[in-house]
Amino acid sequence: MSLLPLPIGVDDALAKIVNPALDLLPDAMRSDTARVMMLAIALQESALGARAQDGGPAVGLWQMEQGGGIHGVLHNLRTAHYAETVCNIQGVAPRDANVYAALPENDLLAANFARLLLWADTEPLPALGDTHAGWLCYQANWRPGAPRPDAWAANYAKALGAIA
């Protein structure tokens, strides 16, 4: 898979990564609400400018950890089947270490895992424009070690603007 050069603009991320990733998932997972959350989280986690965490274990534009989000998506009853399907489409064995190794080299798979991590949460995604609920959703699902709450509103607004 060819990767877009970093940093990636929000419009390119939407058109060339998020939307194609969602096309591999069921219709129920494809919503503007999901697109906004995925973009906002990628902006919050990597600023769409890093595929490996500086000094940490997280990888991909959504900065997922092998024993955290990756493991969770692969083993959650709501997401395991979809994770296996997208892994097979992407030619990646659906195992924690294989996905972890692939995410820095495969933005589409990283986007799929980000959407599936949100899908694993039984709570509905926040309504479009609800910045605070988006922040709570992000915190609950990513459990960031350095959350940077002051950056969220601008990142969420940028993501929302790409959808509008």
DSSP file (Angstrom, degrees, kcal/mol; ACC not computed):
  #  RESIDUE AA STRUCTURE BP1 BP2  ACC     N-H-->O    O-->H-N    N-H-->O    O-->H-N    TCO  KAPPA ALPHA  PHI   PSI    X-CA   Y-CA   Z-CA
    1    1 A M              0   0    0      0, 0.0     2,-0.3     0, 0.0   106,-0.0   0.000 360.0 360.0 360.0 133.7    0.0    0.0    0.0
    2    2 A S        -     0   0    0    104,-0.0     2,-0.3     1,-0.0   105,-0.1  -0.649 360.0-141.2 -83.7 143.0    1.3    3.4   -0.8
    3    3 A L        -     0   0    0     -2,-0.3     3,-0.1   103,-0.1   103,-0.0  -0.783  14.7-115.6-104.1 146.1    1.2    6.0    1.9
    4    4 A L        -     0   0    0     -2,-0.3     4,-0.1     1,-0.1     2,-0.0  -0.549  42.7-101.5 -72.3 143.5    0.4    9.6    1.6
    5    5 A P        -     0   0    0      0, 0.0    -1,-0.1     0, 0.0     0, 0.0  -0.375  57.2 -75.6 -65.5 147.6    3.3   11.9    2.5
    6    6 A L  S    S+     0   0    0     43,-0.1    43,-0.2     2,-0.1     2,-0.1  -0.639 108.5  42.5 -91.7 150.4    3.2   13.4    5.9
    7    7 A P  S    S-     0   0    0      0, 0.0     2,-0.4     0, 0.0    42,-0.2   0.668  79.7-157.0 -73.9 156.6    1.6   15.6    7.1
    8    8 A I        -     0   0    0     40,-3.2    -2,-0.1    39,-0.1     2,-0.1  -0.836  14.3-123.8-101.8 134.0   -1.7   14.8    5.5
    9    9 A G     >  -     0   0    0     -2,-0.4     4,-2.7     1,-0.1     5,-0.2  -0.395  23.1-116.4 -71.5 154.8   -4.4   17.4    5.1
   10   10 A V  H  > S+     0   0    0      1,-0.2     4,-2.4     2,-0.2     5,-0.2   0.896 115.0  51.6 -60.8 -41.9   -7.8   16.7    6.6
   11   11 A D  H  > S+     0   0    0      1,-0.2     4,-2.6     2,-0.2    -1,-0.2   0.909 112.2  46.1 -64.3 -41.1   -9.5   16.7    3.2
   12   12 A D  H  > S+     0   0    0      2,-0.2     4,-3.2     1,-0.2     5,-0.5   0.904 110.9  53.1 -65.8 -40.8   -7.0   14.2    1.9
   13   13 A A  H  X>S+     0   0    0     -4,-2.7     5,-3.0     1,-0.2     4,-1.4   0.910 113.0  44.7 -60.6 -41.6   -7.3   12.0    5.0
   14   14 A L  I  <>S+     0   0    0     -4,-2.4     5,-2.8     3,-0.2    -2,-0.2   0.959 121.1  37.1 -65.4 -51.7  -11.1   11.9    4.5
   15   15 A A  I  <5S+     0   0    0     -4,-2.6    -2,-0.2    -5,-0.2    -3,-0.2   0.857 128.2  30.7 -72.6 -36.4  -11.0   11.2    0.8
   16   16 A K  I  <5S+     0   0    0     -4,-3.2    -3,-0.2    -5,-0.2    -1,-0.2   0.579 134.6  14.7-105.4 -10.7   -8.1    8.9    0.6
   17   17 A I  I  X5S+     0   0    0     -4,-1.4     4,-2.1    -5,-0.5    -3,-0.2   0.650 123.0  41.5-125.7 -60.5   -8.0    7.1    3.9
   18   18 A V  I  ><S+     0   0    0     -5,-3.0     4,-2.6     2,-0.2     5,-0.2   0.954 117.1  44.3 -64.4 -53.5  -11.2    7.4    6.0
   19   19 A N  H  ><S+     0   0    0     -5,-2.8     4,-1.8    -6,-0.3    -1,-0.2   0.929 115.2  47.5 -61.8 -46.0  -13.8    7.0    3.3
   20   20 A P  H  4 S+     0   0    0      0, 0.0     4,-0.5     0, 0.0    -1,-0.2   0.880 112.4  51.4 -62.0 -34.4  -12.0    4.1    1.5
   21   21 A A  H >< S+     0   0    0     -4,-2.1     3,-1.4     1,-0.2    -2,-0.2   0.929 109.1  49.4 -65.7 -43.8  -11.6    2.4    4.9
   22   22 A L  H >< S+     0   0    0     -4,-2.6     3,-1.8     1,-0.3    -1,-0.2   0.810  99.1  67.3 -65.8 -28.2  -15.3    2.8    5.7
   23   23 A D  T 3< S+     0   0    0     -4,-1.8    -1,-0.3     1,-0.3    -2,-0.2   0.723  96.2  56.8 -63.1 -19.5  -16.2    1.3    2.3
   24   24 A L  T <  S+     0   0    0     -3,-1.4    -1,-0.3    -4,-0.5    -2,-0.2   0.481 102.6  68.4 -87.9  -3.5  -14.7   -2.0    3.6
   25   25 A L  S <  S-     0   0    0     -3,-1.8     5,-0.1    -4,-0.2    87,-0.0  -0.712  96.8 -79.0-115.0 163.6  -17.1   -2.0    6.6
   26   26 A P    >   -     0   0    0      0, 0.0     3,-2.1     0, 0.0     4,-0.4  -0.166  43.4-108.9 -60.6 154.8  -20.9   -2.5    6.9
   27   27 A D  G >  S+     0   0    0      1,-0.3     3,-1.8     2,-0.2    -2,-0.0   0.823 115.2  67.1 -52.6 -35.9  -23.2    0.5    6.1
   28   28 A A  G 3  S+     0   0    0      1,-0.3    -1,-0.3     3,-0.0     0, 0.0   0.722  99.9  50.9 -62.2 -20.1  -24.1    0.8    9.8
   29   29 A M  G <  S+     0   0    0     -3,-2.1     2,-0.9    -7,-0.1    -1,-0.3   0.511  91.6  87.6 -94.1  -5.0  -20.5    1.9   10.5
   30   30 A R    <   +     0   0    0     -3,-1.8     2,-0.3    -4,-0.4    -1,-0.1  -0.815  55.6 128.9-100.8 102.1  -20.5    4.6    7.7
   31   31 A S     >  -     0   0    0     -2,-0.9     4,-2.3     1,-0.1     5,-0.1  -0.976  67.4-116.6-145.9 158.6  -21.8    7.9    9.1
   32   32 A D  H  > S+     0   0    0     -2,-0.3     4,-2.6     1,-0.2     5,-0.2   0.853 117.5  59.0 -63.7 -32.4  -20.7   11.5    9.1
   33   33 A T  H  > S+     0   0    0      2,-0.2     4,-2.3     1,-0.2    -1,-0.2   0.922 107.1  46.0 -60.8 -43.9  -20.6   11.1   12.9
   34   34 A A  H  > S+     0   0    0      2,-0.2     4,-2.9     1,-0.2     5,-0.2   0.913 111.4  52.6 -64.7 -42.7  -18.0    8.3   12.5
   35   35 A R  H  X S+     0   0    0     -4,-2.3     4,-2.6     2,-0.2     5,-0.2   0.921 110.3  47.5 -59.7 -44.8  -16.0   10.3   10.0
   36   36 A V  H  X S+     0   0    0     -4,-2.6     4,-3.0     2,-0.2     5,-0.2   0.938 113.7  46.8 -63.4 -46.9  -15.8   13.4   12.3
   37   37 A M  H  X S+     0   0    0     -4,-2.3     4,-2.5    -5,-0.2     5,-0.2   0.922 112.8  49.9 -62.9 -42.6  -14.8   11.3   15.3
   38   38 A M  H  X S+     0   0    0     -4,-2.9     4,-2.2     2,-0.2    -2,-0.2   0.935 115.0  43.2 -61.7 -45.7  -12.2    9.4   13.2
   39   39 A L  H  X S+     0   0    0     -4,-2.6     4,-2.6    -5,-0.2     5,-0.2   0.930 114.1  50.3 -65.7 -45.1  -10.7   12.6   11.8
   40   40 A A  H  X S+     0   0    0     -4,-3.0     4,-2.5    -5,-0.2    -2,-0.2   0.904 112.2  47.8 -61.0 -41.1  -10.8   14.4   15.1
   41   41 A I  H  X S+     0   0    0     -4,-2.5     4,-3.0    -5,-0.2     5,-0.3   0.905 110.9  50.3 -68.6 -41.0   -9.0   11.5   16.9
   42   42 A A  H  X>S+     0   0    0     -4,-2.2     4,-2.7    -5,-0.2     6,-1.1   0.910 112.7  47.6 -62.6 -40.5   -6.4   11.3   14.2
   43   43 A L  H  X5S+     0   0    0     -4,-2.6     4,-0.9     4,-0.2    -2,-0.2   0.916 114.9  46.1 -64.1 -42.5   -5.7   15.0   14.5
   44   44 A Q  H  <5S+     0   0    0     -4,-2.5    -2,-0.2    -5,-0.2    -1,-0.2   0.902 120.3  38.3 -66.4 -41.7   -5.6   14.7   18.3
   45   45 A E  H  <5S-     0   0    0     -4,-3.0    -2,-0.2    -5,-0.2    -3,-0.2   0.898 141.0  -0.9 -80.8 -42.8   -3.3   11.7   18.3
   46   46 A S  H ><5S-     0   0    0     -4,-2.7     3,-2.2    15,-0.4    -3,-0.2   0.442  79.4-125.2-129.9  -3.4   -0.9   12.3   15.4
   47   47 A A  T 3<< -     0   0    0     -5,-0.9    -4,-0.2    -4,-0.9   -39,-0.1   0.756  67.3 -79.4  55.6  24.3   -1.9   15.7   13.9
   48   48 A L  T 3  S+     0   0    0     -6,-1.1   -40,-3.2    13,-0.4    -1,-0.3   0.831 124.7  95.6  52.0  33.4   -2.0   13.5   10.7
   49   49 A G  S <  S+     0   0    0     -3,-2.2     2,-0.3   -42,-0.2    -2,-0.2   0.349  71.3  50.6-134.0   4.6    1.7   13.9   10.8
   50   50 A A        -     0   0    0     -4,-0.2    -1,-0.2    11,-0.1    13,-0.2  -0.988  42.0-172.4-149.5 137.1    3.2   10.9   12.5
   51   51 A R  S    S+     0   0    0     -2,-0.3     9,-3.0     1,-0.2     2,-0.4   0.378  82.4  47.0-106.7   1.1    2.8    7.2   12.1
   52   52 A A  B    S-A   59   0A   0      7,-0.3     7,-0.2    -6,-0.1     2,-0.2  -0.993  89.8-112.6-141.8 136.4    4.8    6.3   15.2
   53   53 A Q    >   -     0   0    0      5,-2.8     3,-1.2    -2,-0.4     2,-0.8  -0.452  35.0-112.0 -69.2 134.3    4.5    7.8   18.7
   54   54 A D  T 3  S-     0   0    0      1,-0.3    -1,-0.1    -2,-0.2     4,-0.0  -0.564  97.9 -12.9 -69.4 108.5    7.6    9.9   19.7
   55   55 A G  T 3  S+     0   0    0     -2,-0.8    -1,-0.3     1,-0.3    -2,-0.0   0.598 123.4  90.0  77.4  11.2    9.1    7.9   22.5
   56   56 A G  S <  S-     0   0    0     -3,-1.2    -1,-0.3     2,-0.2    -3,-0.2  -0.775  81.8-110.8-135.1 179.5    6.1    5.6   22.9
   57   57 A P  S    S+     0   0    0      0, 0.0     9,-0.3     0, 0.0     2,-0.1   0.513  75.2 109.3 -90.9  -5.1    4.6    2.3   21.7
   58   58 A A        -     0   0    0      7,-0.1    -5,-2.8     5,-0.1     2,-0.3  -0.458  45.5-172.3 -80.4 146.1    1.6    3.6   19.7
   59   59 A V  B   > +AB  52  64A   0      5,-2.3     5,-2.8    -7,-0.2    -7,-0.3  -0.888  36.1  38.7-134.9 162.9    1.6    3.4   15.9
   60   60 A G  T > 5S-     0   0    0     -9,-3.0     3,-1.9    -2,-0.3    47,-0.1   0.035  97.0 -67.9  83.3 165.8   -0.5    4.5   12.9
   61   61 A L  T 3 5S+     0   0    0     42,-0.3   -15,-0.4     1,-0.3   -13,-0.4   0.747 139.2  48.7 -62.0 -23.0   -2.2    7.8   12.4
   62   62 A W  T 3 5S-     0   0    0     -3,-0.2    -1,-0.3   -17,-0.1    -2,-0.2   0.363 108.6-129.3 -98.3   3.5   -4.6    6.9   15.2
   63   63 A Q  T < 5 +     0   0    0     -3,-1.9     2,-0.3   -13,-0.2    -3,-0.2   0.943  38.5 178.6  51.1  67.0   -1.7    5.9   17.5
   64   64 A M  B   < -B   59   0A   0     -5,-2.8    -5,-2.3    -7,-0.1     2,-0.3  -0.765  20.1-136.6-101.4 146.8   -2.9    2.5   18.6
   65   65 A E    > > -     0   0    0     -2,-0.3     5,-1.9    -7,-0.2     3,-0.7  -0.746  15.6-125.9-102.2 150.0   -1.0    0.2   21.0
   66   66 A Q  I 3 >S+     0   0    0     -9,-0.3     5,-1.0    -2,-0.3    -1,-0.1   0.919 111.4  37.5 -59.6 -47.1   -0.6   -3.5   20.5
   67   67 A G  I 3 5S+     0   0    0      3,-0.1    -1,-0.2     4,-0.1    29,-0.0   0.456 124.1  43.0 -87.3   0.2   -1.9   -4.5   23.9
   68   68 A G  I <>5S+     0   0    0     -3,-0.7     4,-2.8     3,-0.1     5,-0.2   0.547 125.1   0.3-106.8-106.0   -4.6   -1.8   23.9
   69   69 A G  I  >5S+     0   0    0      1,-0.2     4,-2.7     2,-0.2     5,-0.2   0.860 130.7  52.2 -60.0 -39.9   -6.8   -0.8   21.0
   70   70 A I  I  ><S+     0   0    0     -5,-1.9     4,-2.3     2,-0.2    -1,-0.2   0.963 114.1  42.2 -63.2 -51.2   -5.4   -3.4   18.5
   71   71 A H  H  ><S+     0   0    0     -5,-1.0     4,-1.5    -6,-0.5    -2,-0.2   0.920 114.6  53.0 -60.2 -43.6   -5.9   -6.3   21.0
   72   72 A G  H  X S+     0   0    0     -4,-2.8     4,-1.4     1,-0.2     3,-0.3   0.923 110.4  45.6 -59.3 -46.7   -9.3   -4.9   21.9
   73   73 A V  H  < S+     0   0    0     -4,-2.7    10,-0.3     1,-0.2     3,-0.2   0.905 113.1  50.2 -64.4 -42.2  -10.5   -4.7   18.3
   74   74 A L  H  < S+     0   0    0     -4,-2.3    -1,-0.2    -5,-0.2    -2,-0.2   0.756 121.8  32.4 -68.5 -23.6   -9.2   -8.2   17.4
   75   75 A H  H  < S+     0   0    0     -4,-1.5     2,-0.3    -3,-0.3    -1,-0.2   0.445  88.0 108.9-117.8  -1.0  -10.9   -9.8   20.4
   76   76 A N    >X  -     0   0    0     -4,-1.4     4,-2.9    -3,-0.2     3,-0.9  -0.589  67.8-133.2 -77.9 137.7  -14.1   -7.9   21.1
   77   77 A L  T 34 S+     0   0    0     -2,-0.3     4,-0.3     1,-0.2    -1,-0.1   0.821 105.7  51.3 -60.7 -31.5  -17.2   -9.8   20.2
   78   78 A R  T 34 S+     0   0    0      1,-0.1    -1,-0.2    42,-0.1     4,-0.2   0.732 125.1  23.4 -76.5 -21.5  -18.6   -6.7   18.3
   79   79 A T  T <> S+     0   0    0     -3,-0.9     4,-2.9    -7,-0.2     5,-0.3   0.621  91.8  91.4-122.5 -16.7  -15.5   -6.2   16.2
   80   80 A A  H  X S+     0   0    0     -4,-2.9     4,-2.5     1,-0.2     5,-0.2   0.882  91.7  47.8 -55.5 -45.0  -13.5   -9.5   15.9
   81   81 A H  H  > S+     0   0    0     -4,-0.3     4,-2.1     1,-0.2    -1,-0.2   0.925 114.7  45.6 -63.2 -44.4  -15.3  -10.6   12.7
   82   82 A Y  H  > S+     0   0    0      2,-0.2     4,-2.7     1,-0.2     5,-0.2   0.890 111.8  52.6 -66.5 -39.0  -14.9   -7.2   11.0
   83   83 A A  H  X S+     0   0    0     -4,-2.9     4,-2.4   -10,-0.3    -2,-0.2   0.923 109.6  48.7 -62.5 -43.9  -11.3   -7.0   12.1
   84   84 A E  H  X S+     0   0    0     -4,-2.5     4,-2.5    -5,-0.3    -1,-0.2   0.908 111.3  51.1 -61.8 -41.5  -10.5  -10.4   10.6
   85   85 A T  H  X S+     0   0    0     -4,-2.1     4,-2.3     2,-0.2    -2,-0.2   0.947 112.6  43.5 -62.2 -50.2  -12.2   -9.4    7.4
   86   86 A V  H  X S+     0   0    0     -4,-2.7     4,-2.0     1,-0.2    -1,-0.2   0.865 112.8  53.4 -68.0 -33.5  -10.3   -6.1    6.9
   87   87 A C  H  X>S+     0   0    0     -4,-2.4     5,-2.9    -5,-0.2     4,-0.6   0.942 109.8  48.0 -62.3 -46.0   -7.1   -7.8    7.9
   88   88 A N  H ><5S+     0   0    0     -4,-2.5     3,-0.9     1,-0.2    -2,-0.2   0.904 110.9  50.5 -62.0 -41.5   -7.7  -10.5    5.2
   89   89 A I  H 3<5S+     0   0    0     -4,-2.3    -1,-0.2     1,-0.2    -2,-0.2   0.881 114.2  45.2 -61.2 -38.1   -8.5   -7.8    2.6
   90   90 A Q  H 3<5S-     0   0    0     -4,-2.0    -1,-0.2    -5,-0.2    -2,-0.2   0.444 115.2-115.9 -87.8  -0.6   -5.3   -6.0    3.5
   91   91 A G  T <<5S+     0   0    0     -3,-0.9     2,-0.5    -4,-0.6    -3,-0.2   0.836  71.9 131.5  71.6  32.5   -3.2   -9.2    3.5
   92   92 A V      < -     0   0    0     -5,-2.9    -1,-0.2    -6,-0.1    -2,-0.2  -0.973  62.7-118.3-120.3 128.0   -2.4   -9.0    7.3
   93   93 A A        -     0   0    0     -2,-0.5     2,-2.7     1,-0.1     6,-0.2  -0.452  32.2-118.1 -62.1 132.1   -2.8  -11.9    9.6
   94   94 A P  S    S+     0   0    0      0, 0.0     2,-0.3     0, 0.0    -1,-0.1  -0.345  74.1 117.2 -77.1  65.4   -5.4  -10.9   12.2
   95   95 A R  S  > S-     0   0    0     -2,-2.7     4,-2.6     1,-0.1     5,-0.3  -0.958  75.2-112.9-129.7 149.5   -3.0  -11.2   15.2
   96   96 A D  H  > S+     0   0    0     -2,-0.3     4,-2.6     1,-0.2     5,-0.2   0.892 114.2  44.5 -47.9 -54.1   -2.0   -8.5   17.6
   97   97 A A  H  > S+     0   0    0      1,-0.2     4,-2.0     2,-0.2    -1,-0.2   0.856 113.4  50.8 -65.4 -36.1    1.7   -8.4   16.5
   98   98 A N  H  > S+     0   0    0     -3,-0.3     4,-1.6     2,-0.2    -1,-0.2   0.919 112.9  44.6 -68.7 -43.6    1.0   -8.6   12.8
   99   99 A V  H  X S+     0   0    0     -4,-2.6     4,-2.2     2,-0.2    -2,-0.2   0.920 111.9  53.6 -65.8 -43.3   -1.5   -5.7   12.9
  100  100 A Y  H  < S+     0   0    0     -4,-2.6    -2,-0.2    -5,-0.3    -1,-0.2   0.906 110.7  46.6 -57.5 -43.0    0.8   -3.7   15.1
  101  101 A A  H  < S+     0   0    0     -4,-2.0    -1,-0.2     1,-0.2    -2,-0.2   0.812 114.7  48.4 -68.7 -29.9    3.6   -4.1   12.6
  102  102 A A  H >X S+     0   0    0     -4,-1.6     3,-1.7     1,-0.2     4,-0.7   0.802  90.9  77.0 -82.9 -30.5    1.3   -3.2    9.7
  103  103 A L  G >< S+     0   0    0     -4,-2.2     3,-0.9     1,-0.3   -42,-0.3   0.838  91.0  52.7 -57.7 -39.2   -0.3    0.0   11.0
  104  104 A P  G 34 S+     0   0    0      0, 0.0    -1,-0.3     0, 0.0     3,-0.1   0.727 118.6  39.1 -68.1 -16.0    2.6    2.3   10.4
  105  105 A E  G <4 S+     0   0    0     -3,-1.7     2,-0.3    -4,-0.2    -2,-0.2   0.392 114.7  54.5-108.8   0.2    2.7    1.1    6.8
  106  106 A N    <X  +     0   0    0     -3,-0.9     4,-2.1    -4,-0.7    -1,-0.2  -0.765  50.8 176.8-144.0  91.1   -1.0    0.9    6.1
  107  107 A D  H  > S+     0   0    0     -2,-0.3     4,-2.4     1,-0.2     5,-0.2   0.835  84.6  57.4 -64.0 -33.4   -3.2    3.9    6.8
  108  108 A L  H  > S+     0   0    0      2,-0.2     4,-2.4     1,-0.2    -1,-0.2   0.932 108.5  45.0 -64.4 -46.2   -6.3    2.2    5.5
  109  109 A L  H  > S+     0   0    0      2,-0.2     4,-2.6     1,-0.2     5,-0.2   0.898 111.4  54.0 -64.0 -40.0   -5.9   -0.6    8.1
  110  110 A A  H  X S+     0   0    0     -4,-2.1     4,-2.0    -7,-0.2    -2,-0.2   0.912 109.4  48.1 -60.1 -42.1   -5.2    2.0   10.8
  111  111 A A  H  X S+     0   0    0     -4,-2.4     4,-2.5     2,-0.2    -2,-0.2   0.906 109.9  52.2 -65.6 -41.6   -8.5    3.7    9.9
  112  112 A N  H  X S+     0   0    0     -4,-2.4     4,-2.6     1,-0.2    -2,-0.2   0.933 110.6  47.5 -59.0 -45.3  -10.4    0.5    9.9
  113  113 A F  H  X S+     0   0    0     -4,-2.6     4,-2.2     1,-0.2    -1,-0.2   0.861 109.9  53.4 -67.1 -33.9   -9.1   -0.3   13.4
  114  114 A A  H  X S+     0   0    0     -4,-2.0     4,-1.8    -5,-0.2    -1,-0.2   0.938 111.7  45.1 -63.8 -45.5   -9.9    3.2   14.6
  115  115 A R  H  X S+     0   0    0     -4,-2.5     4,-2.1     1,-0.2    -2,-0.2   0.908 113.2  50.5 -64.6 -40.5  -13.5    2.8   13.4
  116  116 A L  H  X S+     0   0    0     -4,-2.6     4,-2.0     2,-0.2    -1,-0.2   0.856 105.7  55.7 -68.1 -33.3  -13.8   -0.6   14.9
  117  117 A L  H  X S+     0   0    0     -4,-2.2     4,-0.6     1,-0.2    -1,-0.2   0.910 110.3  45.9 -63.6 -40.0  -12.5    0.6   18.2
  118  118 A L  H >< S+     0   0    0     -4,-1.8     3,-0.8     1,-0.2    -2,-0.2   0.880 110.9  53.6 -67.1 -36.5  -15.3    3.2   18.2
  119  119 A W  H 3< S+     0   0    0     -4,-2.1    -2,-0.2     1,-0.2    -1,-0.2   0.812  97.3  65.4 -66.8 -31.3  -17.7    0.4   17.2
  120  120 A A  H 3< S+     0   0    0     -4,-2.0     2,-0.4    -5,-0.1    -1,-0.2   0.780  84.1  87.8 -63.1 -25.7  -16.6   -1.7   20.1
  121  121 A D  S << S-     0   0    0     -3,-0.8     4,-0.1    -4,-0.6    20,-0.0  -0.632  72.4-151.4 -74.7 124.4  -18.1    0.9   22.4
  122  122 A T  S    S+     0   0    0     -2,-0.4    -1,-0.1     2,-0.1    -2,-0.1   0.630  71.3  94.2 -75.4 -12.0  -21.8    0.1   23.0
  123  123 A E  S    S-     0   0    0      1,-0.1    -2,-0.1    14,-0.0     2,-0.0  -0.568  87.2-108.0 -75.6 143.1  -22.6    3.8   23.5
  124  124 A P        -     0   0    0      0, 0.0    -1,-0.1     0, 0.0     3,-0.1  -0.340  40.0 -95.5 -66.9 154.1  -23.7    5.7   20.4
  125  125 A L        -     0   0    0      1,-0.1     3,-0.1    -4,-0.1     9,-0.1  -0.357  52.4 -91.2 -64.7 150.9  -21.3    8.1   18.8
  126  126 A P        -     0   0    0      0, 0.0    -1,-0.1     0, 0.0   -89,-0.1  -0.256  48.6 -93.6 -63.1 151.2  -21.8   11.7   19.9
  127  127 A A    >   -     0   0    0      1,-0.1     3,-2.2    -3,-0.1     7,-0.1  -0.308  53.8 -86.2 -61.4 147.3  -24.1   13.9   17.8
  128  128 A L  T 3  S+     0   0    0      1,-0.3    -1,-0.1    -3,-0.1     3,-0.1  -0.319 116.7  20.6 -55.0 132.6  -22.5   16.0   15.1
  129  129 A G  T 3  S+     0   0    0      1,-0.2     2,-1.6    -3,-0.1    -1,-0.3   0.305  85.4 123.1  90.5  -9.2  -21.2   19.2   16.6
  130  130 A D    <>  +     0   0    0     -3,-2.2     4,-2.3     1,-0.2     5,-0.2  -0.629  33.0 174.2 -87.4  83.6  -21.2   18.0   20.2
  131  131 A T  H  > S+     0   0    0     -2,-1.6     4,-2.2     1,-0.2    -1,-0.2   0.881  74.3  50.7 -58.6 -43.7  -17.6   18.8   20.9
  132  132 A H  H  > S+     0   0    0      2,-0.2     4,-2.2     1,-0.2    -1,-0.2   0.929 111.1  46.8 -65.5 -45.3  -17.8   17.9   24.6
  133  133 A A  H  > S+     0   0    0      1,-0.2     4,-2.3     2,-0.2    -1,-0.2   0.868 110.8  54.5 -64.7 -34.6  -19.4   14.5   24.0
  134  134 A G  H  X S+     0   0    0     -4,-2.3     4,-2.7     2,-0.2    -1,-0.2   0.910 107.2  50.6 -62.2 -42.1  -16.8   13.9   21.3
  135  135 A W  H  X S+     0   0    0     -4,-2.2     4,-2.8     2,-0.2    -2,-0.2   0.919 110.5  48.7 -61.0 -44.8  -14.1   14.6   23.9
  136  136 A L  H  X S+     0   0    0     -4,-2.2     4,-2.4     2,-0.2    -2,-0.2   0.895 111.7  49.6 -63.9 -40.1  -15.7   12.1   26.3
  137  137 A C  H  X S+     0   0    0     -4,-2.3     4,-2.0     2,-0.2     5,-0.3   0.934 111.7  48.8 -63.1 -47.2  -16.0    9.5   23.6
  138  138 A Y  H  X>S+     0   0    0     -4,-2.7     4,-3.0     1,-0.2     5,-0.6   0.944 113.1  47.1 -57.2 -50.3  -12.3   10.0   22.6
  139  139 A Q  H  X5S+     0   0    0     -4,-2.8     4,-1.4     1,-0.2    -1,-0.2   0.905 112.3  49.9 -60.3 -42.9  -11.1    9.7   26.2
  140  140 A A  H  <5S+     0   0    0     -4,-2.4    -1,-0.2    -5,-0.2    -2,-0.2   0.856 120.8  33.5 -66.1 -35.4  -13.2    6.6   27.0
  141  141 A N  H  <5S+     0   0    0     -4,-2.0    -2,-0.2    -5,-0.2    -1,-0.2   0.822 128.2  32.0 -95.4 -33.9  -12.0    4.7   23.9
  142  142 A W  H  <5S-     0   0    0     -4,-3.0    -3,-0.2    -5,-0.3    -2,-0.2   0.738  80.2-157.0 -94.0 -25.8   -8.4    5.9   23.4
  143  143 A R     << -     0   0    0     -4,-1.4    -4,-0.1    -5,-0.6    -3,-0.1   0.943  21.4-150.3  46.1  59.0   -7.5    6.4   27.1
  144  144 A P        -     0   0    0      0, 0.0    -1,-0.1     0, 0.0     4,-0.0  -0.299  17.4-148.7 -65.3 139.4   -4.7    8.9   26.2
  145  145 A G  S    S+     0   0    0      1,-0.3    -2,-0.1    -3,-0.1    -3,-0.0   0.840 101.5  27.6 -72.4 -34.4   -1.8    9.1   28.5
  146  146 A A  S    S-     0   0    0      1,-0.1    -1,-0.3     2,-0.0    -3,-0.0  -0.775  80.0-178.5-125.0  84.0   -1.3   12.8   27.6
  147  147 A P        -     0   0    0      0, 0.0    -1,-0.1     0, 0.0     4,-0.1   0.709  14.8-155.7 -67.3 -26.1   -4.8   13.8   26.7
  148  148 A R    >>  -     0   0    0      1,-0.1     3,-1.7     2,-0.1     4,-0.7   0.942  13.4-177.3  52.3  59.9   -4.2   17.5   25.6
  149  149 A P  H >> S+     0   0    0      0, 0.0     3,-0.7     0, 0.0     4,-0.6   0.795  75.5  65.5 -59.3 -28.8   -7.8   18.7   26.3
  150  150 A D  H 34 S+     0   0    0      1,-0.2     4,-0.4     2,-0.1    -2,-0.1   0.740 101.6  49.7 -66.9 -21.0   -6.9   22.2   25.0
  151  151 A A  H <> S+     0   0    0     -3,-1.7     4,-2.1     1,-0.1    -1,-0.2   0.668  91.6  79.7 -88.3 -18.1   -6.3   20.9   21.5
  152  152 A W  H <X S+     0   0    0     -3,-0.7     4,-3.4    -4,-0.7     5,-0.3   0.916  86.2  53.4 -62.4 -48.7   -9.6   18.9   21.2
  153  153 A A  H  X S+     0   0    0     -4,-0.6     4,-2.4     1,-0.2    -1,-0.2   0.901 113.1  43.9 -57.1 -44.1  -12.0   21.7   20.3
  154  154 A A  H  > S+     0   0    0     -4,-0.4     4,-2.3     2,-0.2    -1,-0.2   0.899 115.4  48.6 -68.0 -40.2   -9.9   22.9   17.4
  155  155 A N  H  X S+     0   0    0     -4,-2.1     4,-2.2     2,-0.2    -2,-0.2   0.914 113.0  47.5 -65.9 -41.5   -9.3   19.4   16.1
  156  156 A Y  H  X S+     0   0    0     -4,-3.4     4,-2.8     2,-0.2    -2,-0.2   0.919 112.0  50.0 -65.0 -42.7  -12.9   18.5   16.4
  157  157 A A  H  X S+     0   0    0     -4,-2.4     4,-2.4    -5,-0.3    -2,-0.2   0.898 109.9  50.7 -62.6 -40.6  -13.9   21.7   14.6
  158  158 A K  H  X S+     0   0    0     -4,-2.3     4,-1.3     2,-0.2    -1,-0.2   0.915 112.6  46.6 -62.7 -43.3  -11.4   21.0   11.8
  159  159 A A  H  X S+     0   0    0     -4,-2.2     4,-0.9     2,-0.2     3,-0.3   0.914 112.4  49.6 -64.7 -43.9  -12.8   17.5   11.4
  160  160 A L  H >X S+     0   0    0     -4,-2.8     4,-1.9     1,-0.2     3,-0.7   0.894 107.6  55.4 -62.6 -40.7  -16.4   18.7   11.4
  161  161 A G  H 3< S+     0   0    0     -4,-2.4    -1,-0.2     1,-0.2    -2,-0.2   0.805 101.7  57.3 -63.3 -30.6  -15.5   21.3    8.8
  162  162 A A  H 3< S+     0   0    0     -4,-1.3    -1,-0.2    -3,-0.3    -2,-0.2   0.775 110.0  44.6 -71.4 -25.5  -14.1   18.6    6.5
  163  163 A I  H <<        0   0    0     -4,-0.9    -2,-0.2    -3,-0.7    -1,-0.2   0.825 360.0 360.0 -85.5 -35.7  -17.5   16.9    6.5
  164  164 A A     <        0   0    0     -4,-1.9    -1,-0.2     0, 0.0    -2,-0.1   0.485 360.0 360.0 -66.4 360.0  -19.7   20.0    6.1
